[in-house]
Amino acid sequence: MKKNRLALILTIVVLLLAIVLVVSNRKSTLSQKETSFAIQDTASITKIFIADLDTNEVLLERQGNSWTLNQLYQAQSRKVDLLLGTMMKLRIKAPVSQSAHDNVISRMAGLAVKVEVYQIVPRINLFGRIKLFPAEKLVRTYYVGDATKDNMGTFMLMDGAKTAYIVYLPGFRGFVSSRYTANADDWRDHTIFRHRLSEIKSIKMEFNREPEQSFLLETAGANAYTITRLSDQQVLQQYDTLNVLHYITSFSDVRFEALLNNKMPAEKKDSIISSPFLHRITLTDLSGKQTMITTFEKRQNHDHLEVDFRFVPVDLDRLYGLINENNDFVLLQYYTFDKLIRPISYFRKE
């Protein structure tokens, strides 16, 4: 009985101490509510929501070691890591002066983006040592404005705060507002092919202008392959194994340069897509899933000149492509794709 009473007394004392610490901490950090933009433990961030006044919205969600975008696409890991690093390193340079405050707030009302950050935090946190019942919680809501006149800081305002602040990154010369873009296209992962050698079942390469160079390359066991010319279904009897392996491994990491869905007039895009294609690559993995890309010629940009389109020179560095079941129109580099658009003659053993 005495032991139970002693345990009850100790529990009450601990709870009273915790309440005192929480209350005193609130009093001492009340001013920090308007300035605590930085988040030290970015590894526990689960979701980031960004929205602007033009109805653009971005929802980034952590899925294991990667991030998804708007529950539809894979997000660029490099870009998300840059944002997380920014959130961790943000520092306050100074509050916006009273003389400029109204103008800054007025500008932010017209162009700022809203940022919500969700994090796994304990429901009970005693002395920073005892953390119980972790759960996802909205931990930050703030608004990111434009840059200061010297481009060395960014205006930010915590939700519900009365004062805006100039925020900066130590060691970085510039502003961070561009890292909080609400344009979903800016966050899309640029990967087209990401397949290991052991995952590939077949690769179909079609040349529209040189159909005799089109082929189907299929795996036929350990280190064995079948290469069939599509124009007459003739099987290549002898092939260069090293060239075959070099070709297949070229599909391990292939990316496009830019997403053009909303960056080109619809009429021009439709005209390009309806023109004869250059190449079509269809990769089938061992599960039967197909990844296809169709490429198109890119003419040099001479829109400001009155010239016949037929005589505009071809861009030798870039070409266009259709990916993701023809839903995405992208810009490609020959530097990246030259290793994929090999003719069947590339595999012949000399």
C-alpha positions as YAML, in Angstrom:
chain: A
units: angstrom
residues:
- id: 1
  name: MET
  ca: [0.00, 0.00, 0.00]
- id: 2
  name: LYS
  ca: [2.82, 2.36, 0.93]
- id: 3
  name: LYS
  ca: [4.66, 1.50, -2.32]
- id: 4
  name: ASN
  ca: [1.59, 2.35, -4.39]
- id: 5
  name: ARG
  ca: [1.12, 5.63, -2.55]
- id: 6
  name: LEU
  ca: [4.80, 6.50, -3.08]
- id: 7
  name: ALA
  ca: [4.55, 5.69, -6.79]
- id: 8
  name: LEU
  ca: [1.44, 7.87, -7.08]
- id: 9
  name: ILE
  ca: [3.19, 10.78, -5.36]
- id: 10
  name: LEU
  ca: [6.23, 10.47, -7.63]
- id: 11
  name: THR
  ca: [3.98, 10.39, -10.70]
- id: 12
  name: ILE
  ca: [2.17, 13.55, -9.59]
- id: 13
  name: VAL
  ca: [5.50, 15.30, -8.94]
- id: 14
  name: VAL
  ca: [6.79, 14.37, -12.39]
- id: 15
  name: LEU
  ca: [3.60, 15.62, -14.03]
- id: 16
  name: LEU
  ca: [3.74, 18.90, -12.10]
- id: 17
  name: LEU
  ca: [7.35, 19.41, -13.14]
- id: 18
  name: ALA
  ca: [6.43, 18.72, -16.75]
- id: 19
  name: ILE
  ca: [3.59, 21.26, -16.62]
- id: 20
  name: VAL
  ca: [5.87, 23.87, -15.09]
- id: 21
  name: LEU
  ca: [8.49, 23.28, -17.77]
- id: 22
  name: VAL
  ca: [5.94, 23.46, -20.58]
- id: 23
  name: VAL
  ca: [4.41, 26.67, -19.26]
- id: 24
  name: SER
  ca: [7.79, 28.30, -18.69]
- id: 25
  name: ASN
  ca: [8.94, 27.18, -22.13]
- id: 26
  name: ARG
  ca: [5.86, 28.76, -23.69]
- id: 27
  name: LYS
  ca: [6.55, 32.02, -21.93]
- id: 28
  name: SER
  ca: [10.19, 32.08, -22.96]
- id: 29
  name: THR
  ca: [9.57, 31.12, -26.58]
- id: 30
  name: LEU
  ca: [6.39, 33.01, -27.29]
- id: 31
  name: SER
  ca: [8.23, 35.38, -29.63]
- id: 32
  name: GLN
  ca: [9.69, 32.42, -31.51]
- id: 33
  name: LYS
  ca: [6.27, 31.45, -32.84]
- id: 34
  name: GLU
  ca: [6.65, 34.12, -35.50]
- id: 35
  name: THR
  ca: [10.24, 33.25, -36.40]
- id: 36
  name: SER
  ca: [10.56, 29.46, -36.19]
- id: 37
  name: PHE
  ca: [10.63, 28.82, -39.94]
- id: 38
  name: ALA
  ca: [13.50, 26.33, -39.71]
- id: 39
  name: ILE
  ca: [12.90, 22.64, -39.02]
- id: 40
  name: GLN
  ca: [15.92, 20.80, -37.68]
- id: 41
  name: ASP
  ca: [14.62, 17.23, -37.99]
- id: 42
  name: THR
  ca: [13.74, 17.15, -41.68]
- id: 43
  name: ALA
  ca: [13.99, 13.34, -41.67]
- id: 44
  name: SER
  ca: [10.66, 13.23, -39.80]
- id: 45
  name: ILE
  ca: [8.87, 15.42, -42.37]
- id: 46
  name: THR
  ca: [6.17, 13.37, -44.09]
- id: 47
  name: LYS
  ca: [4.31, 15.87, -46.29]
- id: 48
  name: ILE
  ca: [4.88, 19.31, -47.80]
- id: 49
  name: PHE
  ca: [2.01, 21.24, -49.34]
- id: 50
  name: ILE
  ca: [2.67, 24.34, -51.49]
- id: 51
  name: ALA
  ca: [-0.02, 26.47, -53.12]
- id: 52
  name: ASP
  ca: [-0.09, 29.81, -54.93]
- id: 53
  name: LEU
  ca: [-2.86, 32.25, -55.80]
- id: 54
  name: ASP
  ca: [-3.15, 30.87, -59.36]
- id: 55
  name: THR
  ca: [-4.69, 27.60, -58.10]
- id: 56
  name: ASN
  ca: [-1.40, 25.76, -58.57]
- id: 57
  name: GLU
  ca: [-0.86, 23.15, -55.86]
- id: 58
  name: VAL
  ca: [1.92, 20.74, -55.01]
- id: 59
  name: LEU
  ca: [1.67, 17.91, -52.50]
- id: 60
  name: LEU
  ca: [4.92, 16.12, -51.79]
- id: 61
  name: GLU
  ca: [4.62, 12.94, -49.72]
- id: 62
  name: ARG
  ca: [7.37, 10.73, -48.39]
- id: 63
  name: GLN
  ca: [7.14, 7.09, -49.51]
- id: 64
  name: GLY
  ca: [10.03, 5.24, -47.93]
- id: 65
  name: ASN
  ca: [13.21, 6.61, -49.48]
- id: 66
  name: SER
  ca: [11.42, 8.49, -52.26]
- id: 67
  name: TRP
  ca: [8.76, 11.17, -52.65]
- id: 68
  name: THR
  ca: [5.53, 11.26, -54.63]
- id: 69
  name: LEU
  ca: [3.97, 14.30, -56.28]
- id: 70
  name: ASN
  ca: [0.23, 14.97, -56.03]
- id: 71
  name: GLN
  ca: [-0.28, 11.22, -55.48]
- id: 72
  name: LEU
  ca: [0.28, 10.66, -59.22]
- id: 73
  name: TYR
  ca: [3.95, 11.02, -60.09]
- id: 74
  name: GLN
  ca: [7.41, 10.42, -58.76]
- id: 75
  name: ALA
  ca: [9.02, 13.61, -57.49]
- id: 76
  name: GLN
  ca: [12.59, 14.67, -58.22]
- id: 77
  name: SER
  ca: [14.63, 13.47, -55.24]
- id: 78
  name: ARG
  ca: [17.33, 16.07, -55.87]
- id: 79
  name: LYS
  ca: [14.82, 18.93, -55.83]
- id: 80
  name: VAL
  ca: [13.05, 17.64, -52.72]
- id: 81
  name: ASP
  ca: [16.39, 17.23, -50.94]
- id: 82
  name: LEU
  ca: [17.24, 20.82, -51.85]
- id: 83
  name: LEU
  ca: [13.96, 22.01, -50.32]
- id: 84
  name: LEU
  ca: [14.48, 19.95, -47.16]
- id: 85
  name: GLY
  ca: [18.00, 21.35, -46.80]
- id: 86
  name: THR
  ca: [16.59, 24.85, -47.23]
- id: 87
  name: MET
  ca: [13.96, 24.27, -44.55]
- id: 88
  name: MET
  ca: [16.60, 23.06, -42.13]
- id: 89
  name: LYS
  ca: [19.04, 25.95, -42.67]
- id: 90
  name: LEU
  ca: [16.65, 28.92, -42.78]
- id: 91
  name: ARG
  ca: [17.74, 31.78, -40.54]
- id: 92
  name: ILE
  ca: [16.22, 35.12, -39.60]
- id: 93
  name: LYS
  ca: [18.14, 38.15, -40.81]
- id: 94
  name: ALA
  ca: [15.79, 40.82, -39.43]
- id: 95
  name: PRO
  ca: [12.13, 41.72, -39.09]
- id: 96
  name: VAL
  ca: [10.75, 43.87, -41.89]
- id: 97
  name: SER
  ca: [11.02, 47.52, -40.89]
- id: 98
  name: GLN
  ca: [7.84, 49.33, -39.87]
- id: 99
  name: SER
  ca: [8.19, 51.79, -42.74]
- id: 100
  name: ALA
  ca: [8.26, 48.99, -45.34]
- id: 101
  name: HIS
  ca: [6.06, 46.45, -43.59]
- id: 102
  name: ASP
  ca: [2.71, 47.45, -45.13]
- id: 103
  name: ASN
  ca: [4.15, 47.42, -48.65]
- id: 104
  name: VAL
  ca: [5.75, 44.02, -48.10]
- id: 105
  name: ILE
  ca: [2.54, 42.52, -46.74]
- id: 106
  name: SER
  ca: [0.58, 44.01, -49.64]
- id: 107
  name: ARG
  ca: [2.98, 42.44, -52.16]
- id: 108
  name: MET
  ca: [2.90, 39.08, -50.38]
- id: 109
  name: ALA
  ca: [-0.89, 39.11, -50.52]
- id: 110
  name: GLY
  ca: [-0.64, 39.14, -54.30]
- id: 111
  name: LEU
  ca: [2.23, 36.73, -55.00]
- id: 112
  name: ALA
  ca: [3.19, 34.71, -51.93]
- id: 113
  name: VAL
  ca: [2.91, 30.93, -51.81]
- id: 114
  name: LYS
  ca: [1.47, 29.09, -48.84]
- id: 115
  name: VAL
  ca: [3.58, 26.32, -47.31]
- id: 116
  name: GLU
  ca: [2.35, 23.62, -44.95]
- id: 117
  name: VAL
  ca: [4.78, 21.16, -43.39]
- id: 118
  name: TYR
  ca: [3.69, 17.91, -41.75]
- id: 119
  name: GLN
  ca: [5.94, 15.98, -39.44]
- id: 120
  name: ILE
  ca: [5.92, 12.90, -37.20]
- id: 121
  name: VAL
  ca: [6.01, 14.26, -33.65]
- id: 122
  name: PRO
  ca: [5.26, 12.64, -30.26]
- id: 123
  name: ARG
  ca: [1.96, 13.49, -28.62]
- id: 124
  name: ILE
  ca: [3.76, 13.39, -25.27]
- id: 125
  name: ASN
  ca: [7.26, 14.88, -24.97]
- id: 126
  name: LEU
  ca: [8.73, 15.08, -21.48]
- id: 127
  name: PHE
  ca: [11.99, 16.98, -21.14]
- id: 128
  name: GLY
  ca: [12.87, 16.08, -24.72]
- id: 129
  name: ARG
  ca: [13.81, 12.62, -23.47]
- id: 130
  name: ILE
  ca: [10.54, 10.76, -23.07]
- id: 131
  name: LYS
  ca: [8.63, 10.79, -26.36]
- id: 132
  name: LEU
  ca: [5.43, 8.82, -26.63]
- id: 133
  name: PHE
  ca: [2.69, 8.22, -29.20]
- id: 134
  name: PRO
  ca: [4.23, 9.55, -32.43]
- id: 135
  name: ALA
  ca: [1.73, 10.89, -34.97]
- id: 136
  name: GLU
  ca: [1.63, 13.03, -38.08]
- id: 137
  name: LYS
  ca: [0.94, 16.68, -37.33]
- id: 138
  name: LEU
  ca: [0.88, 20.00, -39.14]
- id: 139
  name: VAL
  ca: [3.89, 21.73, -37.59]
- id: 140
  name: ARG
  ca: [4.42, 24.81, -39.80]
- id: 141
  name: THR
  ca: [2.25, 27.04, -41.95]
- id: 142
  name: TYR
  ca: [3.91, 30.09, -43.45]
- id: 143
  name: TYR
  ca: [3.94, 32.28, -46.54]
- id: 144
  name: VAL
  ca: [6.93, 32.80, -48.82]
- id: 145
  name: GLY
  ca: [7.14, 36.12, -50.65]
- id: 146
  name: ASP
  ca: [9.59, 37.55, -53.15]
- id: 147
  name: ALA
  ca: [13.19, 38.60, -52.71]
- id: 148
  name: THR
  ca: [14.58, 41.69, -51.04]
- id: 149
  name: LYS
  ca: [15.96, 44.49, -53.21]
- id: 150
  name: ASP
  ca: [19.53, 43.20, -52.88]
- id: 151
  name: ASN
  ca: [18.37, 39.63, -53.72]
- id: 152
  name: MET
  ca: [20.09, 38.39, -50.59]
- id: 153
  name: GLY
  ca: [17.00, 37.56, -48.57]
- id: 154
  name: THR
  ca: [13.39, 36.39, -48.85]
- id: 155
  name: PHE
  ca: [10.30, 37.78, -47.18]
- id: 156
  name: MET
  ca: [8.39, 35.24, -45.07]
- id: 157
  name: LEU
  ca: [5.37, 35.47, -42.80]
- id: 158
  name: MET
  ca: [4.26, 32.85, -40.30]
- id: 159
  name: ASP
  ca: [0.55, 32.06, -40.43]
- id: 160
  name: GLY
  ca: [-1.26, 34.19, -37.83]
- id: 161
  name: ALA
  ca: [1.78, 36.38, -37.16]
- id: 162
  name: LYS
  ca: [1.71, 40.17, -37.25]
- id: 163
  name: THR
  ca: [5.28, 40.69, -38.40]
- id: 164
  name: ALA
  ca: [6.99, 39.56, -41.60]
- id: 165
  name: TYR
  ca: [10.69, 38.68, -41.57]
- id: 166
  name: ILE
  ca: [13.65, 38.65, -43.92]
- id: 167
  name: VAL
  ca: [14.97, 35.09, -44.09]
- id: 168
  name: TYR
  ca: [18.28, 33.88, -45.55]
- id: 169
  name: LEU
  ca: [20.53, 30.84, -45.85]
- id: 170
  name: PRO
  ca: [23.96, 31.12, -44.23]
- id: 171
  name: GLY
  ca: [26.69, 30.85, -46.85]
- id: 172
  name: PHE
  ca: [24.26, 31.22, -49.76]
- id: 173
  name: ARG
  ca: [24.19, 34.39, -51.84]
- id: 174
  name: GLY
  ca: [20.67, 34.70, -53.18]
- id: 175
  name: PHE
  ca: [17.02, 34.15, -52.34]
- id: 176
  name: VAL
  ca: [15.08, 30.94, -51.72]
- id: 177
  name: SER
  ca: [11.58, 31.76, -52.99]
- id: 178
  name: SER
  ca: [12.21, 29.84, -56.24]
- id: 179
  name: ARG
  ca: [12.67, 26.65, -54.23]
- id: 180
  name: TYR
  ca: [9.06, 26.87, -53.03]
- id: 181
  name: THR
  ca: [7.44, 26.60, -56.46]
- id: 182
  name: ALA
  ca: [3.79, 25.54, -56.65]
- id: 183
  name: ASN
  ca: [4.14, 24.45, -60.28]
- id: 184
  name: ALA
  ca: [3.80, 20.66, -60.33]
- id: 185
  name: ASP
  ca: [5.84, 20.36, -63.54]
- id: 186
  name: ASP
  ca: [8.87, 21.75, -61.70]
- id: 187
  name: TRP
  ca: [8.78, 18.79, -59.30]
- id: 188
  name: ARG
  ca: [8.24, 15.95, -61.79]
- id: 189
  name: ASP
  ca: [10.91, 13.29, -61.90]
- id: 190
  name: HIS
  ca: [12.66, 13.32, -65.33]
- id: 191
  name: THR
  ca: [13.29, 9.59, -65.51]
- id: 192
  name: ILE
  ca: [12.18, 7.74, -68.65]
- id: 193
  name: PHE
  ca: [14.05, 4.45, -68.26]
- id: 194
  name: ARG
  ca: [15.50, 3.10, -65.04]
- id: 195
  name: HIS
  ca: [15.98, -0.61, -65.66]
- id: 196
  name: ARG
  ca: [18.74, -2.95, -64.62]
- id: 197
  name: LEU
  ca: [20.09, -5.58, -66.98]
- id: 198
  name: SER
  ca: [18.40, -8.37, -65.02]
- id: 199
  name: GLU
  ca: [14.99, -6.66, -65.26]
- id: 200
  name: ILE
  ca: [14.77, -6.34, -69.06]
- id: 201
  name: LYS
  ca: [12.90, -8.89, -71.16]
- id: 202
  name: SER
  ca: [13.01, -7.18, -74.56]
- id: 203
  name: ILE
  ca: [13.76, -3.91, -76.34]
- id: 204
  name: LYS
  ca: [12.04, -2.96, -79.58]
- id: 205
  name: MET
  ca: [13.81, -0.24, -81.59]
- id: 206
  name: GLU
  ca: [11.94, 1.26, -84.58]
- id: 207
  name: PHE
  ca: [13.43, 3.65, -87.13]
- id: 208
  name: ASN
  ca: [10.72, 5.34, -89.16]
- id: 209
  name: ARG
  ca: [13.09, 6.61, -91.88]
- id: 210
  name: GLU
  ca: [15.27, 3.50, -91.95]
- id: 211
  name: PRO
  ca: [12.94, 0.56, -91.27]
- id: 212
  name: GLU
  ca: [15.63, -1.91, -92.35]
- id: 213
  name: GLN
  ca: [17.58, -0.89, -89.20]
- id: 214
  name: SER
  ca: [14.67, -1.60, -86.83]
- id: 215
  name: PHE
  ca: [15.00, -4.62, -84.54]
- id: 216
  name: LEU
  ca: [13.66, -6.55, -81.56]
- id: 217
  name: LEU
  ca: [16.21, -7.61, -78.97]
- id: 218
  name: GLU
  ca: [15.01, -10.35, -76.60]
- id: 219
  name: THR
  ca: [16.65, -12.16, -73.72]
- id: 220
  name: ALA
  ca: [16.98, -15.90, -74.32]
- id: 221
  name: GLY
  ca: [18.58, -17.19, -71.15]
- id: 222
  name: ALA
  ca: [21.77, -16.37, -69.26]
- id: 223
  name: ASN
  ca: [23.95, -14.12, -71.43]
- id: 224
  name: ALA
  ca: [21.98, -15.19, -74.50]
- id: 225
  name: TYR
  ca: [19.93, -12.93, -76.74]
- id: 226
  name: THR
  ca: [17.87, -13.01, -79.92]
- id: 227
  name: ILE
  ca: [18.02, -10.05, -82.30]
- id: 228
  name: THR
  ca: [15.38, -9.96, -85.02]
- id: 229
  name: ARG
  ca: [15.23, -7.47, -87.90]
- id: 230
  name: LEU
  ca: [11.68, -6.17, -88.02]
- id: 231
  name: SER
  ca: [11.53, -5.46, -91.75]
- id: 232
  name: ASP
  ca: [11.82, -9.14, -92.75]
- id: 233
  name: GLN
  ca: [11.86, -11.02, -89.38]
- id: 234
  name: GLN
  ca: [15.40, -12.24, -90.10]
- id: 235
  name: VAL
  ca: [17.30, -13.29, -86.97]
- id: 236
  name: LEU
  ca: [20.87, -12.07, -86.58]
- id: 237
  name: GLN
  ca: [22.90, -15.28, -86.44]
- id: 238
  name: GLN
  ca: [26.01, -13.76, -84.89]
- id: 239
  name: TYR
  ca: [26.19, -10.65, -82.77]
- id: 240
  name: ASP
  ca: [28.73, -8.73, -80.72]
- id: 241
  name: THR
  ca: [27.96, -9.66, -77.11]
- id: 242
  name: LEU
  ca: [29.80, -6.68, -75.65]
- id: 243
  name: ASN
  ca: [27.81, -4.27, -77.81]
- id: 244
  name: VAL
  ca: [24.56, -5.97, -76.78]
- id: 245
  name: LEU
  ca: [25.44, -5.68, -73.08]
- id: 246
  name: HIS
  ca: [26.55, -2.09, -73.53]
- id: 247
  name: TYR
  ca: [23.26, -1.29, -75.24]
- id: 248
  name: ILE
  ca: [21.02, -2.94, -72.64]
- id: 249
  name: THR
  ca: [22.85, -1.35, -69.70]
- id: 250
  name: SER
  ca: [22.34, 2.06, -71.32]
- id: 251
  name: PHE
  ca: [18.74, 1.88, -70.08]
- id: 252
  name: SER
  ca: [19.77, 2.01, -66.42]
- id: 253
  name: ASP
  ca: [19.22, 5.77, -66.07]
- id: 254
  name: VAL
  ca: [17.76, 7.78, -68.97]
- id: 255
  name: ARG
  ca: [16.12, 11.18, -68.36]
- id: 256
  name: PHE
  ca: [14.50, 13.94, -70.37]
- id: 257
  name: GLU
  ca: [15.70, 17.52, -70.21]
- id: 258
  name: ALA
  ca: [12.42, 19.40, -69.76]
- id: 259
  name: LEU
  ca: [8.68, 18.81, -69.54]
- id: 260
  name: LEU
  ca: [6.89, 20.82, -72.25]
- id: 261
  name: ASN
  ca: [3.21, 20.03, -71.60]
- id: 262
  name: ASN
  ca: [2.41, 23.61, -70.61]
- id: 263
  name: LYS
  ca: [5.37, 25.42, -72.13]
- id: 264
  name: MET
  ca: [4.45, 25.28, -75.81]
- id: 265
  name: PRO
  ca: [1.36, 26.47, -77.74]
- id: 266
  name: ALA
  ca: [-1.08, 23.59, -78.23]
- id: 267
  name: GLU
  ca: [-1.17, 24.11, -82.00]
- id: 268
  name: LYS
  ca: [2.58, 23.78, -82.33]
- id: 269
  name: LYS
  ca: [2.70, 20.72, -80.10]
- id: 270
  name: ASP
  ca: [-0.13, 19.01, -82.04]
- id: 271
  name: SER
  ca: [1.66, 19.78, -85.31]
- id: 272
  name: ILE
  ca: [4.84, 18.11, -84.07]
- id: 273
  name: ILE
  ca: [3.04, 15.05, -82.73]
- id: 274
  name: SER
  ca: [1.12, 14.56, -85.98]
- id: 275
  name: SER
  ca: [4.33, 14.69, -88.04]
- id: 276
  name: PRO
  ca: [6.21, 11.46, -88.92]
- id: 277
  name: PHE
  ca: [8.13, 10.17, -85.92]
- id: 278
  name: LEU
  ca: [11.87, 9.55, -85.89]
- id: 279
  name: HIS
  ca: [12.26, 6.65, -83.46]
- id: 280
  name: ARG
  ca: [10.11, 4.53, -81.19]
- id: 281
  name: ILE
  ca: [11.58, 2.52, -78.34]
- id: 282
  name: THR
  ca: [9.49, -0.01, -76.41]
- id: 283
  name: LEU
  ca: [11.09, -1.69, -73.39]
- id: 284
  name: THR
  ca: [9.33, -4.63, -71.77]
- id: 285
  name: ASP
  ca: [10.43, -5.77, -68.32]
- id: 286
  name: LEU
  ca: [10.15, -9.29, -66.87]
- id: 287
  name: SER
  ca: [6.75, -8.51, -65.36]
- id: 288
  name: GLY
  ca: [5.38, -7.59, -68.79]
- id: 289
  name: LYS
  ca: [5.20, -3.84, -68.12]
- id: 290
  name: GLN
  ca: [6.05, -1.72, -71.16]
- id: 291
  name: THR
  ca: [7.77, 1.66, -71.25]
- id: 292
  name: MET
  ca: [7.63, 3.44, -74.60]
- id: 293
  name: ILE
  ca: [9.01, 6.66, -76.02]
- id: 294
  name: THR
  ca: [8.40, 8.15, -79.47]
- id: 295
  name: THR
  ca: [10.75, 10.85, -80.73]
- id: 296
  name: PHE
  ca: [10.21, 13.68, -83.20]
- id: 297
  name: GLU
  ca: [12.45, 16.07, -85.08]
- id: 298
  name: LYS
  ca: [13.08, 19.45, -83.50]
- id: 299
  name: ARG
  ca: [13.48, 22.40, -85.82]
- id: 300
  name: GLN
  ca: [15.55, 25.42, -84.87]
- id: 301
  name: ASN
  ca: [13.47, 28.19, -83.33]
- id: 302
  name: HIS
  ca: [13.00, 30.92, -85.94]
- id: 303
  name: ASP
  ca: [9.48, 31.99, -84.97]
- id: 304
  name: HIS
  ca: [10.46, 35.65, -85.31]
- id: 305
  name: LEU
  ca: [11.37, 35.18, -88.99]
- id: 306
  name: GLU
  ca: [9.04, 34.72, -91.94]
- id: 307
  name: VAL
  ca: [10.53, 31.53, -93.34]
- id: 308
  name: ASP
  ca: [9.10, 28.37, -94.82]
- id: 309
  name: PHE
  ca: [9.03, 25.73, -92.05]
- id: 310
  name: ARG
  ca: [10.35, 23.11, -94.47]
- id: 311
  name: PHE
  ca: [13.65, 24.96, -94.83]
- id: 312
  name: VAL
  ca: [14.27, 25.69, -91.16]
- id: 313
  name: PRO
  ca: [17.40, 23.78, -90.12]
- id: 314
  name: VAL
  ca: [17.06, 20.81, -87.78]
- id: 315
  name: ASP
  ca: [18.35, 21.08, -84.21]
- id: 316
  name: LEU
  ca: [21.29, 18.68, -84.00]
- id: 317
  name: ASP
  ca: [21.45, 18.78, -80.20]
- id: 318
  name: ARG
  ca: [17.85, 18.16, -79.17]
- id: 319
  name: LEU
  ca: [14.65, 16.41, -80.21]
- id: 320
  name: TYR
  ca: [11.12, 16.03, -78.87]
- id: 321
  name: GLY
  ca: [9.56, 12.98, -77.28]
- id: 322
  name: LEU
  ca: [6.24, 11.49, -76.14]
- id: 323
  name: ILE
  ca: [6.35, 9.39, -72.97]
- id: 324
  name: ASN
  ca: [4.08, 7.98, -70.25]
- id: 325
  name: GLU
  ca: [1.51, 6.49, -72.63]
- id: 326
  name: ASN
  ca: [1.75, 9.61, -74.83]
- id: 327
  name: ASN
  ca: [0.54, 11.86, -72.01]
- id: 328
  name: ASP
  ca: [3.76, 13.85, -71.58]
- id: 329
  name: PHE
  ca: [5.57, 15.89, -74.24]
- id: 330
  name: VAL
  ca: [9.23, 16.37, -73.39]
- id: 331
  name: LEU
  ca: [12.50, 17.79, -74.64]
- id: 332
  name: LEU
  ca: [15.37, 15.34, -75.12]
- id: 333
  name: GLN
  ca: [19.10, 15.61, -75.74]
- id: 334
  name: TYR
  ca: [20.90, 13.60, -78.41]
- id: 335
  name: TYR
  ca: [23.80, 13.46, -75.96]
- id: 336
  name: THR
  ca: [21.62, 11.24, -73.77]
- id: 337
  name: PHE
  ca: [19.69, 9.36, -76.47]
- id: 338
  name: ASP
  ca: [22.40, 8.56, -78.98]
- id: 339
  name: LYS
  ca: [23.32, 5.48, -76.95]
- id: 340
  name: LEU
  ca: [19.72, 4.20, -77.23]
- id: 341
  name: ILE
  ca: [19.01, 4.75, -80.91]
- id: 342
  name: ARG
  ca: [21.46, 2.18, -82.22]
- id: 343
  name: PRO
  ca: [20.67, 0.47, -85.56]
- id: 344
  name: ILE
  ca: [20.74, -3.30, -85.91]
- id: 345
  name: SER
  ca: [24.06, -2.97, -87.73]
- id: 346
  name: TYR
  ca: [25.58, -1.91, -84.40]
- id: 347
  name: PHE
  ca: [25.26, -5.49, -83.12]
- id: 348
  name: ARG
  ca: [26.73, -7.31, -86.11]
- id: 349
  name: LYS
  ca: [29.89, -9.19, -85.31]
- id: 350
  name: GLU
  ca: [32.74, -8.20, -87.58]
...
